[in-house]
Amino acid sequence: MWAAKLYGKKDIRIVECGVPQISADEILVKTSAAAICGSDLRMIENGYRGIDETHPLILGHEICGVVAEIGKNVTGYQTGDRVVVAPNMGCGHCKNCQDGDYHLCQEYQALGINMDGGFSQYIRIPDKAIRQGNVIRIDDSVSSEEAAVFEPAACVLNGQEQIEIRQGEDVLIIGAGPIGVLHALLARLQGAGRIFLSDLSEDRVRKCMELVPNIVPLDAGNLEKEVMDQTGGKGVDICITACAVKGVQEASFGLMNMKGRILFFGGLPAGKDLIQMHSNLLHYKELKVCGSTRCNAQQCRKIASLVREGKLELKGLISQKFELRDFEEAVHYAAGGQGLKTVIVFED
């Protein structure tokens, strides 16, 4: 089979390797589609711990495929099942794992992060992923490309579950990339009132407005004044920083209404993650600041249900599709901020 392997900083190669052999407790999935995430781009650009010339890794953690082979001890699946694979696994024994939050386990593992992932023709699904409910069957009505976006949508859902958007609340999303669009789509489902959107790229704002009706665009260069003008000087109830920018996180405190909630969705670069916090605004406005990272399998299942029920439309996020042999071109396209989601598709 062919796969995209990372060998170190800026060293990603399309290589031929053997189809993974599975044990009696594992599943082999033939990949249909795998989407490129910002995490993939950062790993390629900066390298990643434990990955080098002698320890390469197949990237890709936003994965859809078809069950190709089943270990003799595995039940509940059959060959030909179309599945999404939630990438995050835990030890299964700690408090976080017992709560279903395998993605917060101190022994966290993930396909495409520290285990071979989905930018390959076949993927070996470990037994713990099967036991922890990571292999999720999907309907034929859902395209493989759309299903590959379930994982980032589930990460967004995880973030919004931390801040609990209430009916009619004003929500500000800073960042109109794919994550910002997903936040807008899900905020609408949560019952948000007005959804404000700000980004330095007017093209991305326009694209988001096409996908999510009735969004109110705000000028990124004059954001605080525009927020206050729109809210009568009160500020917004929810602010989501859907971009990894220190200045945006720092500025968010001055945009908030009483009892507002701030979600820091994007992590800052290591060594540049200390921010100045407006302590009195936090104190006197009774603000809450939340972070979120990754997602659990149950959140992936919720996204699958929302799509199946016609409540969530993800097709519009797919901007471009590439075959694996054109992976370098796909990375260049995605890293250039062109479009929204870039997906690697595989032949049937």
C-alpha positions as CSV (number, residue, x, y, z in Angstrom):
1,M,0.0,0.0,0.0
2,W,0.9,3.7,-0.3
3,A,1.1,6.1,2.7
4,A,2.1,9.6,3.6
5,K,4.8,9.3,6.3
6,L,6.4,12.0,8.3
7,Y,10.2,11.5,8.8
8,G,10.9,14.8,10.6
9,K,10.6,18.5,10.2
10,K,9.4,19.4,6.7
11,D,10.1,15.8,5.6
12,I,6.8,14.1,4.5
13,R,7.1,11.3,1.9
14,I,4.7,9.2,-0.1
15,V,6.1,5.7,0.4
16,E,5.1,2.1,-0.4
17,C,4.8,-0.2,2.6
18,G,3.1,-3.4,3.6
19,V,-0.6,-3.6,4.4
20,P,-0.9,-3.7,8.3
21,Q,-1.4,-7.2,9.8
22,I,-4.2,-7.3,12.4
23,S,-4.5,-9.5,15.5
24,A,-7.6,-11.5,16.5
25,D,-8.9,-8.4,18.4
26,E,-8.4,-5.8,15.7
27,I,-10.0,-4.4,12.6
28,L,-8.4,-3.4,9.2
29,V,-10.1,-0.4,7.6
30,K,-9.6,0.5,3.9
31,T,-9.4,4.3,3.9
32,S,-12.0,6.2,1.8
33,A,-11.2,9.7,2.8
34,A,-9.0,11.5,5.3
35,A,-9.1,15.3,5.9
36,I,-6.1,17.5,6.5
37,C,-6.1,19.2,9.9
38,G,-4.1,22.2,11.1
39,S,-2.4,19.8,13.5
40,D,-1.1,17.8,10.5
41,L,0.3,21.0,9.0
42,R,2.0,22.0,12.2
43,M,3.5,18.5,12.6
44,I,4.9,18.7,9.0
45,E,6.2,22.2,9.5
46,N,7.8,21.8,12.9
47,G,8.3,18.1,13.3
48,Y,6.9,16.1,16.3
49,R,8.4,14.4,19.3
50,G,9.4,10.8,18.7
51,I,9.3,11.1,14.9
52,D,12.5,10.8,12.9
53,E,14.2,9.0,10.1
54,T,14.2,5.7,11.9
55,H,10.7,6.3,13.5
56,P,8.5,7.7,10.8
57,L,4.7,8.1,11.3
58,I,1.7,7.9,9.0
59,L,-0.2,11.1,9.6
60,G,-4.0,11.7,9.4
61,H,-6.6,11.5,12.2
62,E,-9.8,12.7,10.5
63,I,-10.7,9.3,9.0
64,C,-13.5,7.6,7.1
65,G,-13.3,4.1,5.5
66,V,-14.7,0.7,5.0
67,V,-14.1,-2.4,7.2
68,A,-11.9,-4.7,5.1
69,E,-10.9,-7.4,7.6
70,I,-12.1,-8.4,11.1
71,G,-10.2,-10.3,13.7
72,K,-11.8,-13.5,14.8
73,N,-12.5,-12.2,18.3
74,V,-14.2,-9.0,17.2
75,T,-18.0,-8.8,17.2
76,G,-20.5,-6.1,16.1
77,Y,-18.9,-5.3,12.7
78,Q,-18.8,-7.0,9.4
79,T,-16.7,-6.4,6.3
80,G,-18.1,-3.7,4.0
81,D,-19.3,-1.6,7.0
82,R,-18.7,2.1,6.3
83,V,-17.1,3.7,9.4
84,V,-15.7,6.8,10.9
85,V,-12.9,6.2,13.3
86,A,-12.6,8.5,16.3
87,P,-8.8,8.8,16.7
88,N,-8.3,9.2,20.5
89,M,-7.7,6.4,22.9
90,G,-6.9,6.2,26.6
91,C,-5.7,3.6,29.2
92,G,-9.3,2.7,30.0
93,H,-8.7,2.7,33.8
94,C,-8.2,6.3,35.0
95,K,-11.0,8.7,36.1
96,N,-11.0,10.5,32.7
97,C,-11.4,7.2,30.8
98,Q,-14.1,6.0,33.2
99,D,-16.0,9.2,32.3
100,G,-15.6,8.5,28.6
101,D,-13.0,11.2,28.1
102,Y,-10.3,9.0,26.7
103,H,-8.8,12.1,24.9
104,L,-7.8,13.5,28.3
105,C,-6.0,10.4,29.5
106,Q,-2.4,10.9,30.6
107,E,-1.6,7.8,28.5
108,Y,-3.5,9.3,25.5
109,Q,-2.8,7.8,22.1
110,A,-4.2,8.8,18.8
111,L,-4.2,7.6,15.2
112,G,-2.1,10.0,13.1
113,I,-0.5,11.6,16.2
114,N,1.5,8.9,17.9
115,M,0.1,5.8,16.1
116,D,-0.1,5.3,12.3
117,G,-3.1,7.1,10.9
118,G,-5.3,7.7,7.9
119,F,-3.2,9.1,5.1
120,S,-2.7,5.5,3.9
121,Q,-4.7,3.0,1.9
122,Y,-5.3,0.8,5.0
123,I,-5.4,1.5,8.7
124,R,-5.0,-1.0,11.6
125,I,-7.6,-0.2,14.3
126,P,-6.2,-1.3,17.7
127,D,-8.3,-3.4,20.0
128,K,-8.6,-0.6,22.6
129,A,-10.2,1.7,20.0
130,I,-12.8,-1.0,19.3
131,R,-13.5,-1.5,23.0
132,Q,-13.8,2.2,23.7
133,G,-16.3,2.7,20.9
134,N,-14.2,4.6,18.4
135,V,-15.4,2.7,15.3
136,I,-18.7,4.3,14.3
137,R,-20.8,3.0,11.5
138,I,-22.3,5.6,9.1
139,D,-25.2,5.6,6.6
140,D,-24.6,5.3,2.9
141,S,-26.3,8.7,2.6
142,V,-23.3,10.4,4.0
143,S,-20.3,11.0,1.6
144,S,-16.9,9.8,2.7
145,E,-15.5,13.3,2.4
146,E,-18.3,14.7,4.7
147,A,-17.7,11.8,7.2
148,A,-14.0,12.7,7.4
149,V,-15.0,16.0,8.9
150,F,-16.9,14.4,11.8
151,E,-13.8,14.5,14.0
152,P,-13.1,18.3,13.8
153,A,-16.9,18.9,14.2
154,A,-16.8,16.8,17.3
155,C,-13.8,18.8,18.7
156,V,-16.0,21.9,18.2
157,L,-18.9,20.3,19.9
158,N,-16.6,19.5,22.8
159,G,-15.6,23.1,23.1
160,Q,-19.2,24.3,23.0
161,E,-20.2,21.8,25.7
162,Q,-17.8,23.6,28.0
163,I,-19.5,27.0,27.5
164,E,-23.1,25.9,27.3
165,I,-24.6,28.3,24.7
166,R,-28.1,29.2,25.8
167,Q,-31.2,30.2,23.8
168,G,-30.9,33.6,22.2
169,E,-27.4,34.5,23.4
170,D,-25.1,36.6,21.4
171,V,-22.1,34.6,20.2
172,L,-18.9,36.1,18.7
173,I,-16.5,33.8,16.8
174,I,-13.1,35.1,16.0
175,G,-11.6,33.2,13.1
176,A,-13.5,32.2,9.9
177,G,-11.5,29.1,9.0
178,P,-13.1,25.6,9.0
179,I,-13.2,25.6,12.8
180,G,-14.9,29.0,12.9
181,V,-17.5,27.8,10.4
182,L,-18.1,24.7,12.4
183,H,-18.5,26.8,15.5
184,A,-21.1,28.9,13.7
185,L,-23.0,25.9,12.4
186,L,-23.2,24.3,15.9
187,A,-23.9,27.5,17.7
188,R,-27.0,27.9,15.5
189,L,-28.1,24.4,16.5
190,Q,-27.5,25.2,20.2
191,G,-30.0,28.1,19.9
192,A,-27.7,31.1,19.7
193,G,-29.4,34.4,18.8
194,R,-27.0,36.6,16.9
195,I,-23.8,35.1,15.6
196,F,-21.0,37.6,15.0
197,L,-18.0,36.7,13.0
198,S,-14.6,38.4,12.6
199,D,-11.5,37.5,10.6
200,L,-8.7,39.3,8.9
201,S,-9.7,37.5,5.6
202,E,-12.8,39.0,4.1
203,D,-13.0,36.1,1.7
204,R,-13.3,33.6,4.5
205,V,-15.9,35.7,6.2
206,R,-17.9,35.7,2.9
207,K,-17.6,32.0,2.6
208,C,-18.8,31.4,6.1
209,M,-21.8,33.7,5.5
210,E,-22.7,31.5,2.5
211,L,-22.7,28.4,4.7
212,V,-24.4,29.9,7.8
213,P,-27.2,32.3,7.0
214,N,-27.7,35.5,9.0
215,I,-24.2,35.8,10.4
216,V,-23.2,39.3,11.3
217,P,-19.7,40.2,10.1
218,L,-17.6,42.5,12.2
219,D,-14.5,44.4,11.3
220,A,-11.4,42.7,12.8
221,G,-9.5,46.0,12.8
222,N,-12.1,47.7,15.0
223,L,-13.6,44.8,16.8
224,E,-14.2,46.1,20.3
225,K,-16.1,49.2,19.0
226,E,-18.2,47.1,16.6
227,V,-19.1,44.6,19.3
228,M,-20.2,47.4,21.7
229,D,-22.1,49.2,18.9
230,Q,-24.0,45.9,18.1
231,T,-24.8,45.1,21.7
232,G,-25.6,48.5,23.1
233,G,-22.4,48.6,25.1
234,K,-23.0,45.4,26.9
235,G,-20.7,43.0,25.1
236,V,-21.3,39.5,23.9
237,D,-22.5,36.5,26.0
238,I,-20.1,34.1,24.3
239,C,-16.7,34.7,22.7
240,I,-15.0,31.8,20.8
241,T,-11.4,32.3,19.7
242,A,-11.2,30.0,16.8
243,C,-7.7,31.0,16.0
244,A,-4.4,30.5,17.7
245,V,-3.5,34.1,18.2
246,K,-2.2,35.5,21.6
247,G,-3.6,39.0,21.0
248,V,-7.0,37.7,20.2
249,Q,-7.2,35.8,23.4
250,E,-6.1,38.8,25.4
251,A,-8.6,41.1,23.7
252,S,-11.5,38.8,24.3
253,F,-11.9,39.9,27.9
254,G,-12.9,43.4,26.8
255,L,-15.7,42.1,24.5
256,M,-17.8,40.4,27.1
257,N,-21.2,40.9,28.7
258,M,-21.9,40.2,32.4
259,K,-21.5,36.5,33.1
260,G,-20.0,36.0,29.7
261,R,-18.1,32.8,28.7
262,I,-14.9,32.7,26.7
263,L,-13.7,29.6,24.9
264,F,-10.0,29.4,24.0
265,F,-10.3,26.8,21.2
266,G,-7.0,27.1,19.5
267,G,-3.8,26.4,21.5
268,L,-0.9,28.9,21.2
269,P,2.6,27.9,20.1
270,A,4.8,26.4,22.8
271,G,6.8,29.1,24.5
272,K,4.4,31.8,23.4
273,D,1.4,30.7,25.5
274,L,1.5,33.2,28.3
275,I,-1.1,35.9,28.0
276,Q,-2.1,39.1,29.9
277,M,-5.5,38.6,31.5
278,H,-7.8,41.5,32.5
279,S,-8.3,40.3,36.1
280,N,-10.8,43.0,37.0
281,L,-13.0,42.3,34.0
282,L,-12.9,38.7,34.9
283,H,-13.8,39.5,38.5
284,Y,-16.4,42.2,38.2
285,K,-18.2,40.8,35.2
286,E,-18.1,37.2,36.7
287,L,-16.7,35.9,33.4
288,K,-15.8,32.3,32.8
289,V,-12.8,31.2,30.7
290,C,-12.7,27.7,29.3
291,G,-10.4,25.7,27.1
292,S,-11.0,22.6,25.1
293,T,-8.9,20.0,23.3
294,R,-9.7,17.1,21.0
295,C,-12.9,15.1,21.4
296,N,-14.2,11.8,22.7
297,A,-15.9,9.1,20.7
298,Q,-19.4,10.0,22.1
299,Q,-19.1,13.5,20.6
300,C,-18.2,11.9,17.3
301,R,-21.4,9.8,17.6
302,K,-23.4,13.0,18.3
303,I,-22.1,14.6,15.2
304,A,-22.9,11.5,13.1
305,S,-26.5,11.6,14.5
306,L,-26.9,15.3,13.7
307,V,-25.7,14.7,10.1
308,R,-27.9,11.6,9.7
309,E,-31.0,13.6,11.0
310,G,-30.3,16.4,8.6
311,K,-29.7,18.9,11.3
312,L,-26.0,19.5,10.4
313,E,-24.8,20.1,6.9
314,L,-21.0,19.6,6.4
315,K,-20.7,19.2,2.7
316,G,-20.1,22.9,2.2
317,L,-16.8,22.7,4.2
318,I,-15.1,20.5,1.6
319,S,-13.2,23.0,-0.6
320,Q,-10.8,20.7,-2.4
321,K,-10.1,17.0,-2.9
322,F,-6.7,15.4,-3.8
323,E,-5.5,11.9,-4.3
324,L,-2.7,10.6,-2.1
325,R,-0.1,10.9,-4.8
326,D,-0.8,14.6,-4.8
327,F,-0.3,14.9,-1.1
328,E,2.4,17.6,-1.3
329,E,0.1,19.8,-3.4
330,A,-2.8,19.2,-0.9
331,V,-0.6,20.3,2.0
332,H,0.5,23.4,0.1
333,Y,-3.2,24.2,-0.7
334,A,-4.3,23.7,2.9
335,A,-1.3,25.6,4.4
336,G,-2.0,28.6,2.1
337,G,-5.4,29.1,3.8
338,Q,-7.2,28.4,0.5
339,G,-10.8,27.2,1.0
340,L,-11.9,25.4,4.2
341,K,-11.3,21.6,4.5
342,T,-8.9,19.8,2.2
343,V,-9.6,16.1,1.9
344,I,-7.4,13.2,0.6
345,V,-9.6,10.7,-1.2
346,F,-8.8,7.1,-2.0
347,E,-10.0,4.9,-4.9
348,D,-12.7,2.3,-4.1
